[in-house]
Amino acid sequence: MNIVITGANRGIGLAMTQQLIAAGHKVYGLCRNVSDALVQSGAIVIDGVDVGNPETLPASLSALNDVSIDLLINNAGVLASESVDDWQPNTIDYQFRVNAMGPLLVTQCLLSNLQEGAKVAMITSRMGSMADNGSGGYYGYRMSKAALNAAGVSLSKDLAPRDIAVGLFHPGFVQTDMVGGQGDVDADTAASRLIARIDELSMENSGSFVHANGGELPW
């Protein structure tokens, strides 16, 4: 398969890239800043892809113009921590642009590349769930991931006539740079679980919000 992964230079994106290449797939690793690990992975690296910058995104994705895509994994994301009395509008805006609008724009830019029967995976978070919010805070991250979930469900409806399934996947609390190395699962484990869930994605469960462990999450 031809697979495109955003945010492929580190963390979960890098781990998925490495595992999918090991499984025999051709992976295009997209990133804003390249890493040595991504270069060494064997991926076809396309750097300078800033999903949070809609002005430059179409041009940076033009390197994929002639590529037929079987699986698009929108993985790139950012996290900031805001409380009700300590927050900045610019950090919330940036999380919306990267976490919500970015994946939608990437998918829109690559619509003509997606083959009939392809899959689109959105790496989201259970922090975007209303029913699962028991602690508050993290306003920008929660709102942007909820917006991503809304976009993913709309895409699942709009792409259904082309037999393209769209899945929304929570990777777990993963030990990555984004959370300062905290977490209860390493990136390799999270990546293997996500790949298993993407393999299970079909038109029958398109638009669902799923934990990497396999359970469906509440909206």
Secondary structure, 3 states (H helix, E strand, C coil): CEEEECCCCCHHHHHHHHHHHHCCCEEEEECCCCCHHHHHHCCEEECCCCCCCCCCHHHHHHHHCCCCEEEEEECCCCCCCCECCECCHHHHHHHHHHHHHHHHHHHHHCCCCEEEEEEEEEECCHHHCCCCCCCCCCHHHHHHHHHHHHHHHHHHHHCHHHCCEEEEEECCCECCHHHCCCCCECHHHHHHHHHHHHHHCCCCCCCCEEECCCCECCC
